Amino acid sequence: MPKRATISKPPLDYGGETIGQRLARLRKQRGYTQVELAEKMGSRQVLISAYETDRIALSAEIAVRLAMALEVSTDELLHPKVKKKSATKPSLKVMRRMEQIEKLPENKQSFILSALDSMLRGASAR
């Protein structure tokens, strides 16, 4: 039986993180739980977990569905070097809290914002 010719390919550079790790990072940046992401794309949490831990490879269709659910391009999901800084969206966790703060009376908003300013100044001084 003749031997098959094999092509020696260098390993893909995933930018220091696996596709599963990138998926988990993007999901968390958008403020979704695995359950919320699964519901958004019509899947189950156990599958999201399997993708994030690289137990299951993403098919083309799943990659597109995940990208749509996370509101990112498939390039951003699959290839870390194609990043658009201007397209970065704030975390949903942060946005939800901002909405809650905006519903408060102005004096409470001022108190919270000054407390946040103090914490941010302290964090940047470190």
Residue, then its C-alpha position, 0 to 999 in steps of 0.5 A: m500500500p503506498k504511503r500518503a503524502t503528508i504536508s508538514k504545517p507549522p502549528l497555528d498561532y492562537g495568540g496564547e489562548t485556545i479557541g475555547q479560552r477565547l470563546a469564554r473570554l468573549r462571553k464573559q466580556r459581554g456579561y453572559t453566563q454559559v446558560e444565557l449564551a446557550e439560550k441566545m444561540g438555541s443550544r445547551q449550556v453543556l455544549i458551551s462548556a465543552y466548546e470553552t474547554d476545547r473538548i469539542a471543536l467548533s464547526a463552521e455553523i457553530a462558529v457563526r452562531l456563536a459569533m452572532a450571539l456574541e455580536v463579534s465577527t467570526d474573525e475575532l472569535l477564531h483568529p485573535k490577531v484580527k481585533k478592532k479596538s474601536a468595535t469593542k463593546p462594554s461588558l453587559k455587566v457594566m451596562r446593567r449596573m449603569e442602567q441601575i445607577e441612572k434610575l437612582p436620584e441624582n444625589k445617590q448617583s453622585f455618591i456612587l460616582s464619587a466612590l467609583d472615582s476614588m476606587l479607580r484613582g486608588a487602583s491606578a496609583r498601584 
